């Protein structure tokens, strides 16, 4: 009898009774990976098309059909003939076709990721019941299933996001196993292992605390304190933060010797995922954020007989994410304050933070970066959805459509998704109740679009990104994202362009040799200023420099010195700054479009209300109303009360706008053209 196995905790592999099945072609492997992500649920054809192509061709559905046919043939054929192209599509029924898509029809234990999560769950149960030795054995068996990075070699954003979630689960299991080993008296044998893990994941407080404790118990107090200092400096340099409260307490206890008679605590009996902190509470502890979270973490979640699909659906974090230390510190402060003020006697309430700003300013990058960092605090699912509030040639998602996507990503079957926005909203809130989940609602159009998506109960953190200030729902905290600071902008430019392109040697024309390596500080500062310290503009300009070996930073600055030069240079083959900024225009009333156009043509800036009235010939109340609209869309700054200024790049963009003339501004336009 055939026994198929699907291994995703490493390079994707399929085995038939232990013999490997060879799957050729990246598309076929991506397709299988996508089916495994949703296993045991079906995957809609449209979802496969969207995941396999950024811009689907007209033949996308047919190509998916063909790939499914080939994959089915490979999975229903014996290993000896898997490469021959033979194979019935009805033989074993491994790959089933449903009304809406396709589903793998194999036992759950056929997938190693399922065996890993079940093994970790059994280990936690054993630990709660005091069977520590069995818990260690179960954790080891579960972790032994890993052969490398999950889904290694599969190039697909959805798969990459899922792999990050699995990696997070692996690290959590490692931390819990280490808790048990420390409690059992291991110390010196853990130092080398924990040193490697901490070096690979330097921002995980639990691993750093474990290493400190192992070193201290091995008689290496100075090394333990050095590990703490290294982590503290890293947090300060990278995020502008201090170590967490528990790590600080452990540091103090090592300094004072208070750890000598302490042992690693057992986890709370109500917690399904034991705390990884190795520092027990004092006789009269102050409740920490982690203690509050542990107190309210539910033992399981079940909906209509199905377990929730607690996957990580976040897009990848930018590997060269730069700056935003002040904003990250503020987001951390807001989030921690929300947790710390939650009383132990009542469940934590949902928290919502809105990040607004102009197009391309880095709202999504910041939200995703922060979400990845806070994932350990919200283990019950990390969801992401693009609401298409400002997407070219596409209407924003309706709340009903968005709820359908979120419910499916949370593991709801088609039968469990009701019709109608009210019913879907109730189902979504029911699934999130009592959970510590994380939700990113990206590219929101307005408050009406996001309000039905918000959880009603549970310790869920919701991050909303939008171009509009007014998109913040009631009770949300708001962060307006502006341009990068000078040093952050220069750092981002260097990272994208490359140090060798940013700092070039001055060449002697007689010998054609490099004589010195000046730091073109003035030219670089001028370049990032001409880019408005705008992240997308900086990336595009740096990409131009990187791809033009004959250019220097001064050359680039000269080309960026005019509006025409900026419009031409700040674009690549697949994206441009001006189209991104111009998307905001589609949500503006004609009068506000026209006003932005007129202000962009006027040579002076900033403008007070009286100056705008003189420029446009409009009455002050109407001017204030239109300026409020532009402020709401983050198209103008307000450097002082009742004063507005168009950012440089918005001015470049708005100069090209040709909105339909309005009765109030039509005559003014002709007069202003002469003045400008």
SEMIRO-148520 format. One line per 2 residues: number of its first residue (from 1); their letters; for each residue x, y, z of C-alpha. Coordinates in pm, 1 decimal, m for minus. Layout:
N
NUM) A) X:Y:Z; ...
# end
This chain:
676
1) XX) 0.0:0.0:0.0; 132.2:342.6:m95.1
3) XX) 228.6:582.7:184.4; 289.4:933.3:53.6
5) XX) 487.8:1175.8:269.1; 522.7:1550.5:209.4
7) XX) 825.9:1713.9:369.4; 831.2:2095.5:386.4
9) XX) 1058.0:2150.8:689.6; 1354.8:2191.9:458.3
11) XX) 1365.8:2161.6:79.0; 1026.9:2045.6:m51.5
13) XX) 1025.1:1667.8:m91.7; 763.6:1401.9:m169.9
15) XX) 824.9:1038.3:m81.8; 628.0:729.1:m172.0
17) XX) 684.7:454.9:87.0; 1021.2:614.0:158.1
19) XX) 1128.2:647.6:m206.9; 1155.2:1004.9:m340.1
21) XX) 923.3:1128.0:m613.6; 1101.9:1367.5:m847.7
23) XX) 907.6:1686.1:m918.1; 1053.7:1883.1:m1208.2
25) XX) 978.7:2247.2:m1282.4; 958.5:2537.0:m1036.3
27) XX) 592.2:2608.2:m1116.6; 492.6:2253.5:m1025.6
29) XX) 685.9:2278.8:m699.8; 532.2:2618.7:m621.0
31) XX) 188.2:2476.9:m690.5; 241.5:2186.5:m453.1
33) XX) 377.3:2425.1:m188.7; 65.9:2643.3:m217.8
35) XX) m159.0:2339.4:m181.1; 37.0:2230.8:127.1
37) XX) 2.5:2578.4:280.3; m376.6:2543.6:287.9
39) XX) m380.3:2169.8:364.4; m624.0:2011.2:445.3
41) XX) m842.9:2282.9:290.8; m901.2:2349.2:m77.9
43) XX) m725.2:2632.4:m258.9; m931.8:2842.4:m498.9
45) XX) m813.0:2865.4:m857.6; m804.1:3245.3:m834.7
47) XX) m579.4:3223.8:m528.3; m336.5:3001.6:m716.3
49) XX) m329.3:3242.1:m1010.5; m263.5:3540.6:m782.6
51) XX) 13.3:3358.0:m597.2; 187.4:3222.3:m907.0
53) XX) 190.4:3545.4:m1111.1; 235.0:3906.8:m1012.8
55) XX) 67.2:4001.1:m1341.5; m127.7:3694.4:m1454.7
57) XX) m128.7:3625.9:m1832.3; m451.6:3562.7:m2017.3
59) XX) m374.4:3190.5:m2015.3; m311.7:3175.4:m1638.8
61) XX) m612.2:2956.3:m1553.9; m526.3:2712.7:m1832.6
63) XX) m164.1:2698.9:m1717.3; m279.4:2623.0:m1362.7
65) XX) m505.1:2348.5:m1500.1; m213.6:2199.0:m1693.5
67) XX) 18.5:2218.8:m1392.3; m242.9:2049.1:m1172.8
69) XX) m276.7:1773.1:m1431.5; 99.4:1718.7:m1437.6
71) XX) 125.0:1730.2:m1058.1; m160.3:1482.6:m1020.7
73) XX) 13.9:1250.1:m1265.7; 338.3:1268.9:m1068.4
75) XX) 164.6:1202.7:m736.3; m47.1:912.9:m861.3
77) XX) 240.1:732.7:m1034.0; 482.7:496.7:m865.8
79) XX) 835.3:633.1:m811.9; 973.7:403.4:m1079.6
81) XX) 759.9:566.1:m1348.3; 719.6:918.5:m1206.6
83) XX) 933.7:1075.4:m1472.7; 769.5:900.4:m1767.3
85) XX) 464.7:1121.9:m1795.5; 225.7:830.6:m1742.6
87) XX) m29.3:824.2:m1468.5; m402.1:827.2:m1425.5
89) XX) m576.6:1134.1:m1285.5; m823.0:914.6:m1098.9
91) XX) m591.1:647.5:m953.8; m524.4:734.1:m589.6
93) XX) m723.1:1054.5:m556.4; m423.9:1228.1:m393.0
95) XX) m509.4:1559.9:m559.4; m883.8:1624.3:m556.8
97) XX) m1075.0:1879.9:m763.4; m1346.8:2074.4:m581.2
99) XX) m1611.3:2316.5:m702.8; m1380.6:2614.1:m646.0
101) XX) m1028.8:2474.2:m666.1; m803.2:2188.3:m562.4
103) XX) m719.8:2000.9:m241.8; m461.1:1747.6:m132.5
105) XX) m648.1:1442.4:m5.6; m399.3:1268.9:222.7
107) XX) m391.0:1201.6:599.7; m268.9:1498.7:808.5
109) XX) 26.7:1297.7:939.5; 155.1:1270.5:581.3
111) XX) 282.7:1629.2:613.3; 587.3:1679.4:836.5
113) XX) 477.2:2029.8:937.1; 159.9:1878.1:1084.9
115) XX) 362.4:1619.1:1274.7; 586.2:1895.9:1406.3
117) XX) 299.6:2110.5:1538.1; 121.5:1808.9:1687.7
119) XX) 444.4:1693.5:1851.9; 504.4:2039.0:2000.8
121) XX) 142.5:2049.7:2123.0; 183.5:1709.0:2290.5
123) XX) 508.2:1824.9:2450.3; 335.2:2129.3:2597.4
125) XX) 56.5:1912.9:2733.4; 311.1:1681.6:2896.6
127) XX) 488.0:1980.2:3047.8; 166.3:2122.5:3191.2
129) XX) 95.5:1786.0:3352.8; 441.0:1769.6:3511.3
131) XX) 585.2:1503.1:3278.6; 901.8:1699.1:3202.5
133) XX) 1112.4:1408.3:3072.9; 841.3:1312.2:2824.3
135) XX) 804.6:1676.1:2720.6; 1177.5:1692.5:2643.1
137) XX) 1153.1:1375.3:2435.1; 850.2:1502.6:2241.8
139) XX) 1007.3:1843.0:2173.4; 1327.1:1675.2:2049.6
141) XX) 1132.1:1441.6:1820.1; 934.5:1733.0:1676.3
143) XX) 1244.7:1945.7:1616.4; 1431.3:1652.4:1460.7
145) XX) 1186.6:1671.7:1167.5; 1355.9:1991.9:1050.0
147) XX) 1611.2:1944.8:769.9; 1678.2:2313.2:697.4
149) XX) 1475.8:2626.0:619.9; 1108.2:2550.5:557.4
151) XX) 1015.4:2536.3:186.8; 1379.0:2607.0:97.8
153) XX) 1423.1:2689.1:m271.0; 1057.5:2782.8:m337.4
155) XX) 1048.9:3135.8:m476.4; 695.7:3258.8:m402.9
157) XX) 587.9:3543.1:m165.6; 300.6:3345.9:m10.0
159) XX) 527.9:3048.3:54.6; 803.7:3270.2:194.1
161) XX) 558.4:3425.0:440.5; 440.0:3080.3:552.7
163) XX) 799.9:2964.9:590.4; 866.3:3260.1:821.9
165) XX) 572.2:3150.9:1036.3; 700.4:2795.5:1059.1
167) XX) 1045.1:2924.4:1151.7; 887.3:3125.2:1432.0
169) XX) 715.8:2809.5:1560.4; 1047.3:2623.2:1546.0
171) XX) 1226.5:2890.5:1748.4; 946.9:2896.1:2005.1
173) XX) 973.6:2518.4:2045.3; 1351.8:2547.7:2085.0
175) XX) 1304.4:2809.4:2356.2; 1054.9:2590.0:2542.0
177) XX) 1282.5:2285.6:2515.8; 1569.2:2494.6:2649.6
179) XX) 1350.7:2596.3:2945.0; 1304.1:2231.2:3030.2
181) XX) 1671.3:2146.1:2989.7; 1773.5:2434.8:3214.8
183) XX) 1516.9:2323.6:3472.0; 1666.8:1973.3:3457.1
185) XX) 2008.2:2111.6:3550.4; 2177.7:2138.2:3210.4
187) XX) 2397.6:2443.4:3172.4; 2747.7:2395.0:3034.2
189) XX) 2620.9:2159.3:2762.0; 2380.0:2429.4:2643.0
191) XX) 2627.0:2715.9:2610.4; 2762.3:2636.0:2262.8
193) XX) 2416.5:2562.6:2122.8; 2264.7:2880.6:2269.9
195) XX) 2560.5:3091.5:2156.4; 2494.8:2987.4:1796.1
197) XX) 2119.7:3047.1:1824.8; 2162.4:3388.4:1987.8
199) XX) 2408.6:3496.9:1719.7; 2157.5:3394.3:1451.6
201) XX) 1861.4:3560.2:1629.7; 2014.1:3843.7:1833.3
203) XX) 1685.6:4024.4:1906.4; 1510.4:3730.2:2078.4
205) XX) 1519.5:3807.2:2448.7; 1431.1:3450.9:2549.5
207) XX) 1734.6:3299.4:2377.3; 1961.9:3567.8:2518.3
209) XX) 1822.0:3509.9:2866.8; 1874.4:3134.7:2834.7
211) XX) 2235.6:3188.7:2729.9; 2294.7:3426.0:3020.4
213) XX) 2150.5:3173.0:3265.4; 2348.5:2881.9:3119.6
215) XX) 2670.8:3082.1:3142.5; 2596.3:3197.9:3495.8
217) XX) 2518.7:2846.3:3617.7; 2842.8:2729.5:3455.2
219) XX) 3036.6:2972.0:3672.7; 3086.2:3227.8:3395.4
221) XX) 2917.7:3532.6:3547.7; 3129.8:3784.5:3354.3
223) XX) 3042.9:3618.3:3024.0; 2673.5:3619.2:3116.1
225) XX) 2685.3:3992.4:3185.4; 2873.6:4051.1:2860.9
227) XX) 2597.8:3872.8:2669.0; 2344.5:4110.5:2826.0
229) XX) 2553.4:4418.8:2741.2; 2589.5:4302.2:2381.1
231) XX) 2212.3:4265.3:2349.7; 2146.9:4601.1:2513.0
233) XX) 2381.7:4780.5:2272.2; 2229.7:4601.5:1974.8
235) XX) 1875.1:4699.7:2072.9; 1981.4:5058.4:2132.7
237) XX) 2163.2:5084.3:1799.4; 1900.3:4905.6:1589.0
239) XX) 1573.1:5014.3:1750.4; 1654.5:5274.6:2012.1
241) XX) 1508.2:5043.1:2281.7; 1611.4:4889.2:2611.4
243) XX) 1595.0:4513.9:2682.6; 1265.1:4374.1:2807.3
245) XX) 1168.5:4379.5:3173.1; 1239.0:4009.8:3230.0
247) XX) 1583.4:4025.7:3074.1; 1664.4:4332.5:3285.1
249) XX) 1549.0:4146.8:3598.1; 1765.7:3846.0:3512.7
251) XX) 2062.9:4079.3:3462.5; 2005.4:4233.1:3806.3
253) XX) 1974.6:3892.4:3972.3; 2298.7:3771.8:3815.9
255) XX) 2471.5:4087.5:3935.0; 2341.7:4047.5:4291.2
257) XX) 2367.1:3668.6:4306.4; 1992.4:3633.2:4355.5
259) XX) 1985.0:3361.9:4086.1; 2186.9:3119.1:4291.5
261) XX) 1885.8:2967.0:4465.5; 1637.3:3010.6:4184.2
263) XX) 1518.9:2751.7:3933.8; 1350.0:2789.5:3600.0
265) XX) 974.2:2813.6:3667.0; 717.2:2580.6:3521.6
267) XX) 468.7:2736.6:3284.1; 123.7:2848.4:3400.0
269) XX) m125.2:2564.1:3381.4; m359.7:2774.1:3165.2
271) XX) m96.3:2838.3:2900.5; m69.3:2629.4:2584.7
273) XX) 267.4:2780.8:2492.3; 482.0:2810.3:2806.2
275) XX) 665.5:3130.8:2873.6; 1027.7:3111.3:2772.0
277) XX) 1153.3:3343.3:3045.4; 1389.5:3163.7:3279.4
279) XX) 1351.4:3421.8:3558.3; 1088.0:3337.9:3819.2
281) XX) 874.1:3597.5:3983.9; 979.6:3750.7:4313.3
283) XX) 769.8:3701.8:4624.6; 552.5:3999.7:4533.6
285) XX) 602.0:4053.2:4161.8; 471.1:4336.4:3954.0
287) XX) 261.2:4186.6:3672.0; 457.7:4203.4:3349.0
289) XX) 315.4:4225.1:2999.0; 409.7:3861.2:2936.5
291) XX) 240.0:3752.8:3259.9; m77.2:3932.4:3159.4
293) XX) m66.2:3771.7:2816.2; 2.3:3424.4:2959.6
295) XX) m286.2:3459.5:3201.4; m532.5:3514.1:2919.1
297) XX) m392.2:3287.0:2649.6; m665.0:3036.4:2559.1
299) XX) m588.1:2664.8:2566.1; m722.8:2608.3:2215.4
301) XX) m944.2:2761.0:1950.2; m1210.8:2572.5:1767.6
303) XX) m1474.7:2692.5:1526.7; m1747.0:2467.0:1401.8
305) XX) m1533.3:2167.6:1484.6; m1228.1:2296.4:1294.9
307) XX) m908.8:2420.8:1451.2; m808.2:2772.5:1353.5
309) XX) m536.9:2802.6:1091.7; m280.7:2997.4:1295.0
311) XX) m41.0:3061.2:1008.2; 181.6:3356.8:939.1
313) XX) 56.3:3536.0:627.8; 279.3:3843.1:656.9
315) XX) 475.5:3946.4:346.7; 852.8:3932.3:375.3
317) XX) 1033.8:4196.6:573.5; 1265.4:4415.6:367.5
319) XX) 1621.9:4289.2:419.9; 1752.8:4645.9:386.4
321) XX) 1487.3:4813.7:602.1; 1652.2:5133.1:724.3
323) XX) 1588.5:5391.0:992.1; 1252.7:5472.7:1149.5
325) XX) 1402.9:5420.4:1495.5; 1185.6:5691.2:1649.8
327) XX) 871.0:5555.8:1485.3; 950.3:5197.8:1589.2
329) XX) 1012.1:5311.0:1945.2; 677.6:5491.7:1944.9
331) XX) 497.8:5186.1:1806.5; 660.8:4964.1:2067.4
333) XX) 573.1:5211.0:2341.1; 210.0:5229.7:2230.1
335) XX) 181.7:4851.8:2207.1; 353.0:4786.9:2540.4
337) XX) 145.1:5054.1:2711.7; m169.8:4885.2:2587.6
339) XX) m58.0:4549.8:2726.8; 73.9:4683.2:3056.5
341) XX) m246.8:4868.6:3143.3; m458.6:4556.1:3094.5
343) XX) m573.3:4428.5:3437.3; m507.7:4066.6:3525.4
345) XX) m870.5:4012.8:3613.0; m1016.1:4094.0:3271.7
347) XX) m927.2:3986.3:2915.7; m706.4:4213.8:2710.3
349) XX) m884.6:4435.5:2459.4; m791.6:4465.8:2091.9
351) XX) m542.5:4736.9:2000.9; m546.6:4934.2:1674.2
353) XX) m270.1:5157.9:1534.4; m306.5:5352.6:1209.3
355) XX) 1.7:5453.9:1008.9; m84.6:5725.7:758.3
357) XX) 130.4:5916.7:511.2; 177.8:6009.5:147.0
359) XX) 227.8:5747.8:m122.9; 563.3:5568.0:m119.9
361) XX) 664.3:5707.2:219.0; 716.6:5357.5:362.7
363) XX) 395.0:5288.3:554.1; 366.2:4926.0:444.9
365) XX) 737.3:4858.9:497.4; 718.2:4994.5:852.8
367) XX) 399.6:4803.3:935.9; 539.4:4473.6:804.1
369) XX) 873.9:4527.3:977.1; 703.9:4602.6:1308.1
371) XX) 458.9:4315.0:1265.5; 742.7:4065.3:1219.6
373) XX) 907.7:4194.8:1535.1; 587.0:4162.3:1736.6
375) XX) 490.6:3820.1:1599.0; 619.0:3635.5:1910.6
377) XX) 374.3:3839.2:2120.3; 82.8:3737.1:1897.0
379) XX) 123.2:3363.1:1826.2; m239.8:3291.7:1736.7
381) XX) m214.9:3390.4:1370.6; m61.8:3676.4:1170.4
383) XX) m284.1:3799.4:888.9; m221.8:4044.0:606.1
385) XX) m454.1:4185.7:342.4; m412.0:4454.2:76.7
387) XX) m737.2:4651.7:74.3; m644.5:4824.7:m255.4
389) XX) m755.0:5164.6:m131.8; m503.6:5322.1:m368.9
391) XX) m424.3:5070.7:m642.2; m415.4:5163.1:m1012.4
393) XX) m702.2:5033.6:m1226.1; m866.6:4858.4:m933.3
395) XX) m1149.9:4949.1:m698.5; m1096.7:4915.8:m323.4
397) XX) m1209.1:4587.3:m171.6; m1550.5:4600.2:m11.4
399) XX) m1566.0:4495.0:354.6; m1754.1:4182.4:245.8
401) XX) m1476.8:4085.4:1.7; m1205.7:4157.9:256.9
403) XX) m1380.3:3951.4:525.6; m1407.5:3658.8:285.1
405) XX) m1031.8:3671.9:221.6; m950.1:3697.2:593.6
407) XX) m1179.7:3410.0:686.6; m1024.1:3187.6:420.8
409) XX) m674.2:3277.2:536.8; m778.4:3177.3:888.6
411) XX) m878.0:2832.5:770.3; m1252.6:2872.9:724.5
413) XX) m1396.6:2635.0:467.9; m1629.6:2770.9:196.8
415) XX) m1923.7:2627.8:390.7; m1821.0:2824.4:699.9
417) XX) m1811.4:3161.3:520.5; m2158.9:3317.2:533.7
419) XX) m2304.5:3551.8:275.6; m2339.6:3920.7:358.1
421) XX) m2102.8:4163.4:530.5; m2277.2:4158.0:869.9
423) XX) m2270.7:3779.7:893.7; m1909.4:3760.7:775.4
425) XX) m1807.9:4027.7:1025.5; m1969.8:3831.5:1307.6
427) XX) m1792.7:3511.6:1196.7; m1457.8:3691.3:1180.4
429) XX) m1498.8:3847.4:1526.6; m1600.4:3509.9:1665.9
431) XX) m1284.3:3345.5:1532.6; m1058.7:3616.0:1680.0
433) XX) m1228.3:3631.5:2021.3; m990.9:3520.9:2295.7
435) XX) m690.8:3502.8:2062.5; m361.8:3689.6:2054.7
437) XX) m346.6:3750.9:1682.6; m186.8:4016.2:1464.0
439) XX) m367.5:4180.1:1172.9; m221.5:4410.0:905.4
441) XX) m481.6:4597.8:698.2; m272.8:4754.0:425.3
443) XX) m362.9:5034.0:182.5; m698.3:5129.4:335.7
445) XX) m926.8:5372.1:155.4; m1122.7:5505.4:452.8
447) XX) m1256.0:5420.0:797.9; m1574.3:5265.5:657.8
449) XX) m1365.8:5002.7:479.9; m1164.4:4890.2:784.1
451) XX) m1409.8:4921.4:1072.8; m1601.5:4598.1:989.3
453) XX) m1268.5:4407.8:982.2; m1166.8:4495.6:1338.2
455) XX) m1187.1:4231.8:1612.7; m1433.0:4280.6:1895.2
457) XX) m1248.2:4091.5:2169.1; m916.6:3923.2:2228.3
459) XX) m565.7:4061.4:2253.5; m532.7:4128.5:1880.7
461) XX) m302.8:4400.3:1745.6; m430.0:4559.7:1424.3
463) XX) m200.5:4775.1:1210.1; m369.8:4985.3:941.9
465) XX) m182.2:5170.8:668.2; m350.2:5442.2:465.6
467) XX) m285.9:5766.5:281.1; m571.0:5939.4:464.8
469) XX) m566.4:6067.2:822.0; m944.1:6031.1:842.3
471) XX) m919.9:5655.4:776.8; m843.2:5596.1:1144.4
473) XX) m1143.4:5424.8:1309.8; m1271.2:5541.7:1647.0
475) XX) m1040.1:5451.3:1934.5; m734.3:5389.8:1716.3
477) XX) m397.8:5545.1:1784.7; m242.6:5718.9:1489.1
479) XX) 111.4:5769.4:1360.0; 169.8:6001.8:1065.5
481) XX) 478.2:5890.8:876.0; 690.5:6165.5:727.2
483) XX) 1015.0:6178.5:535.1; 1328.7:6007.5:662.0
485) XX) 1577.2:6203.1:866.5; 1892.8:6311.6:685.4
487) XX) 2120.2:6040.4:822.8; 1857.0:5770.1:769.2
489) XX) 1804.6:5884.2:410.1; 2177.3:5873.5:338.6
491) XX) 2208.5:5528.9:494.6; 1921.2:5391.8:284.7
493) XX) 2073.8:5540.0:m30.7; 2410.4:5377.2:44.5
495) XX) 2255.1:5038.3:113.0; 2063.8:5033.7:m214.1
497) XX) 2334.1:5186.5:m434.6; 2621.7:5003.3:m267.2
499) XX) 2911.8:5156.3:m81.0; 3142.0:5122.1:m381.8
501) XX) 2903.8:5331.2:m593.3; 2844.6:5591.9:m325.5
503) XX) 3209.5:5647.8:m232.6; 3412.3:5640.8:m553.0
505) XX) 3780.9:5703.8:m591.1; 3884.9:6020.8:m768.2
507) XX) 4076.3:5922.8:m1080.6; 4389.3:6082.1:m1223.1
509) XX) 4323.0:6135.0:m1598.0; 4694.7:6100.2:m1674.8
511) XX) 4745.5:5761.8:m1509.7; 4387.0:5642.6:m1490.3
513) XX) 4449.6:5528.5:m1136.5; 4261.6:5593.4:m816.4
515) XX) 4446.6:5852.0:m606.9; 4215.5:5899.9:m308.2
517) XX) 3872.3:5808.5:m183.3; 3691.8:6126.4:m90.3
519) XX) 3356.5:6107.7:89.4; 3117.8:6305.3:m130.2
521) XX) 2917.2:6418.5:173.4; 2790.5:6735.5:10.9
523) XX) 2679.3:6560.9:m309.0; 2512.5:6278.7:m119.4
525) XX) 2334.5:6523.0:109.7; 2218.0:6720.8:m191.7
527) XX) 2097.7:6404.2:m365.1; 1883.9:6282.1:m75.8
529) XX) 1744.0:6633.2:m29.8; 1643.6:6645.0:m396.6
531) XX) 1472.2:6310.4:m334.4; 1276.0:6474.5:m56.0
533) XX) 1413.4:6219.3:194.8; 1134.7:6007.1:47.4
535) XX) 1206.0:5629.1:77.9; 1069.1:5525.8:m262.0
537) XX) 1240.9:5817.9:m436.2; 1567.7:5727.1:m263.0
539) XX) 1540.1:5363.9:m369.5; 1470.2:5459.5:m729.9
541) XX) 1753.1:5714.3:m744.1; 1999.2:5474.9:m578.5
543) XX) 1897.9:5200.9:m821.4; 1971.8:5438.2:m1109.8
545) XX) 2318.4:5506.6:m972.2; 2385.6:5139.2:m905.2
547) XX) 2288.9:5043.0:m1260.5; 2489.3:5320.3:m1430.9
549) XX) 2858.4:5246.2:m1369.8; 2973.9:5567.2:m1538.7
551) XX) 2764.1:5793.0:m1313.8; 2882.7:5946.9:m987.7
553) XX) 2679.4:6089.3:m701.7; 2735.5:6448.0:m826.1
555) XX) 2615.8:6340.6:m1173.9; 2297.6:6203.8:m1023.5
557) XX) 2242.7:6514.2:m811.4; 2272.5:6735.1:m1119.4
559) XX) 2014.8:6528.6:m1304.3; 1777.0:6549.5:m1008.0
561) XX) 1804.4:6926.6:m977.1; 1502.9:7005.3:m1199.3
563) XX) 1140.2:6886.3:m1185.9; 1181.0:6734.3:m1532.2
565) XX) 1492.4:6549.2:m1423.1; 1325.7:6411.8:m1111.1
567) XX) 1020.5:6300.0:m1309.2; 1239.8:6122.2:m1563.3
569) XX) 1490.3:5963.9:m1324.0; 1271.2:5854.8:m1034.0
571) XX) 1136.1:5552.2:m1211.7; 1247.9:5209.2:m1324.1
573) XX) 1111.7:4960.1:m1573.5; 842.3:4837.5:m1333.6
575) XX) 759.5:5131.2:m1109.2; 780.9:5506.5:m1088.3
577) XX) 738.0:5765.1:m816.8; 505.0:6003.9:m998.1
579) XX) 238.5:5739.7:m1076.3; 248.0:5632.8:m710.5
581) XX) 193.4:5988.8:m589.4; m71.0:6056.6:m854.9
583) XX) m289.7:5775.1:m717.1; m394.3:6010.9:m436.7
585) XX) m545.6:6240.3:m696.8; m806.8:5976.1:m782.8
587) XX) m961.7:6016.3:m435.7; m967.9:6398.6:m442.5
589) XX) m1267.4:6610.0:m543.8; m1202.8:6824.2:m856.1
591) XX) m1172.5:7147.4:m654.7; m897.3:6999.6:m435.0
593) XX) m713.8:6863.9:m739.8; m723.1:7204.8:m899.0
595) XX) m601.8:7377.2:m583.7; m304.1:7140.4:m554.5
597) XX) m221.3:7208.3:m919.2; m232.3:7586.2:m868.1
599) XX) m19.9:7575.3:m553.0; 235.1:7357.5:m733.4
601) XX) 265.9:7618.0:m1009.2; 315.8:7905.0:m764.9
603) XX) 683.4:7978.2:m696.5; 660.4:8060.3:m325.2
605) XX) 607.6:7830.3:m28.9; 476.8:7795.4:237.7
607) XX) 138.5:7964.1:205.5; m93.2:8100.2:470.8
609) XX) m468.8:8116.2:425.8; m460.5:8475.4:303.6
611) XX) m196.2:8392.7:40.0; m395.2:8097.3:m90.0
613) XX) m705.4:8318.7:m108.2; m507.0:8572.5:m311.6
615) XX) m369.3:8303.7:m542.7; m702.7:8139.2:m608.0
617) XX) m955.3:8418.0:m558.7; m1155.6:8194.0:m326.2
619) XX) m1313.6:8285.5:3.4; m1131.3:8183.2:318.7
621) XX) m1387.2:7922.2:437.3; m1366.3:7733.5:106.6
623) XX) m985.6:7757.8:104.8; m968.2:7612.6:455.7
625) XX) m1200.9:7330.3:354.4; m993.0:7241.2:48.7
627) XX) m666.2:7263.3:240.0; m812.6:7032.3:505.8
629) XX) m885.4:6785.4:226.9; m524.6:6800.7:104.7
631) XX) m397.5:6763.8:461.2; m623.6:6464.5:513.4
633) XX) m466.8:6297.7:207.6; m112.9:6387.7:327.2
635) XX) m47.1:6591.8:11.6; 55.3:6906.7:198.9
637) XX) 247.7:6970.1:519.1; 146.3:7211.8:791.0
639) XX) 474.3:7363.6:919.3; 281.2:7611.8:1134.8
641) XX) m86.0:7666.9:1220.8; m282.3:7792.9:919.2
643) XX) 27.0:7755.4:696.0; 68.7:7483.5:431.2
645) XX) 350.7:7372.4:202.7; 362.1:7120.3:m79.0
647) XX) 650.2:6874.9:m43.7; 897.1:6897.2:m332.4
649) XX) 795.2:6570.0:m496.9; 422.3:6637.0:m460.9
651) XX) 484.4:6975.0:m625.6; 654.6:6800.0:m918.9
653) XX) 364.5:6559.1:m951.9; 82.0:6813.6:m913.6
655) XX) 230.0:7046.1:m1175.9; 138.1:6789.2:m1439.8
657) XX) m218.7:6744.1:m1320.6; m480.6:6874.4:m1562.2
659) XX) m803.7:6835.7:m1369.5; m1127.7:6943.6:m1521.9
661) XX) m1184.8:7310.3:m1460.7; m1420.6:7409.7:m1181.3
663) XX) m1638.6:7723.2:m1191.5; m1464.7:7879.2:m890.8
665) XX) m1107.7:7821.1:m1011.5; m1132.9:7839.0:m1389.8
667) XX) m1053.0:8207.2:m1429.9; m785.4:8196.2:m1161.9
669) XX) m592.2:7932.1:m1348.9; m525.6:8160.9:m1643.6
671) XX) m417.0:8447.0:m1418.9; m186.4:8224.5:m1213.2
673) XX) m10.8:8083.4:m1517.2; 112.0:8431.4:m1601.5
675) XX) 222.4:8499.7:m1242.5; 408.4:8171.1:m1214.1
# end
